[in-house]
Amino acid sequence: MKSTRKFKSIYIYILLIGISLFNLAASHSETVESNQYLEYLFVAYTVTWLGFFIYLFFISKKQKELKNELEFLSKELEKQKEK
């Protein structure tokens, strides 16, 4: 339950950062050129990759916790079998 709240708050922060960067990029586009949307593309890619790597970090952390718990339970099961 606690980790779910962390995920939600992290995604909200990423969204807020993305919106801020998007507004910053939009305020700097003064002329109409063929590459005026490159700033938006950069912001979208940055926010997407940032979110992806944060997601990978938390998934790997959860996987490590589950592996440790599985090892603990296996040891406990072996103790139960010995008795």
N, C-alpha and C positions, 0 to 999 in steps of 0.2 A: 504494500500500500504506500509506504513511504517513498519507494523508488519510483512509483508511478507519478507521484507529485513532483519529484525531481525532473522526470522526463517532460512533464507538462510545463513546468516553469522554465526549463532550458529552451524548449521550443518557442515559448512566448518571448523569451529574451532574444532568440535568433530572429524571430519575426519582427520584433521592434527594431533591432539593429538593421535588418534588411529594409524596413520601411524608411528608417533614417537615412541610410545610404542611398536609397531610391530617391528620396526628396532632395538630398544633397546633389545627386547627379542631375536631377531635373532642373534644379536652380542654376546650374552652370551651363546648360544648353541654351545659348542665346541666339545662335544662327541656325538656319535650316540647311543642313548639309546631308549628304548621302550617308554619312557615318554618325549621325546624331544619336542613333539608338545603340551604339556600341557601349555607351556608359551603362545603359539599362541592362544590356546583355552581361556586362562584367559584374554588375551588382547581383543579378539573378544567379549567375554561376558561382559567385563567391558565397552567397547565402546558402545555395544548394549544397556545395561541397563542404562548407562548414557544418551544416546540419548532418550531412552524411558521415563525416568523421567523428562528430560527437556521438552519433548513434552507434557507430562501430565501437567506439570506446566503451560505452555503457553495455553493449552486447557482450564484448569480450570480458568485461568485468563480471557480468552476471554468469557467463559461462565458467569462469574460474571459480566463482562461489559455488556453483552447482557441482563442479568436479570435486572440490574439496568436501562438500557435503556427501557426495556419492562415495568417496573414499572412506569417510568417517562411518557411514552406514555399513559399508562392506566390512570394516574392522569390527563393528559392533555385532554384525551377523556372525562373523567368525567366532567371536567370544561366546555368543549364544550357542553355537554349535558345539563348542568345546565343553560346555557345562553339561 
